[in-house]
């Protein structure tokens, strides 16, 4: 078995079939861009459940979640000509869903702020505090170029694949906790039963060293190499970029069939323990949505009316694109 066969992020695994048919199916982008009816309808049938689970988990509102899913899938039809092959189709789709969900929550929060205004008409203190907690409020010491960010995403994924293939699931979880979760060393060693904080520091040092080696293979002399070297020496210049790219690229998200196997109890302790950490400690919203979709057999029946509406609207839009007035 090759590294790509054993990675959690690729779908070409030779592992036993998961509990649901075709869990890692991904559409043909050329057919989608060619306005192929059957391919788009298959997208809706395959992704509707997990998108609904994601939006419903974030909003707590079934009807709002259905509206978000509808906007997401129609937005995907409209946006597919600009699809960026750097990302998977699932990342493309969940990115749209995330943006639509944020828009909904902002509108809902704006209404709540209006209701909770102080007597003089200004927003209440609680509302002002919440408004300030945005990514733009974070002061960043350095920001990577787009090329370096893309390279960092690739080498992070390479490192995750290597570590998964080697069966080093505790190491993978430790680095995810540090890089993606922003955990402190003293919290991390206790969570994973390591010797002390120096054990965590050692795992991080070796990971940074390997990332620098992987970056050097792909490209020499880049700003990323210099920053990785500085990070390896103990500077914290990369922390914010690594955290953002780790989450944005979903570099450690297990493929859907791994989640299906974990839900059915069909995984051995190592990968099962990592997936449990990824879901319960990291609270990955994308993987939680996939798990909810896989573990709720009644969801398909609940979504049938939504799917029927989506199919009608999608077919109408595709017909208009093929036969412009």
Secondary structure, DSSP 8 states (H G I E B T S, - for coil): --HHHH-SS-S---S---SSTTTT----HHHHHTT-HHHHHHHHHHHHHHHHHHHHHHH--HHHHHHHHHHHHHHHHHHGGG--TTS-HHHHHHHHHHHHHHHHHHHHHHHHHHHT--TTSS--HHHHHHHH-SGGGS--S----HHHHHHHHHHHHHHHHHHHHTT-HHHHHHHHHHHTT---HHHHHHHTT-S-HHHHHHHHHHHHHHHHHHHHHH-SS-HHHHHHHHHHTT--TTHHHHHHHHHHHTTT---HHHHHHHHTT-S-HHHHHHHHHHHHTS--HHHHHHHHHHH-TTHHHHHHHHHHHHHHHHHHHHHHHHS--
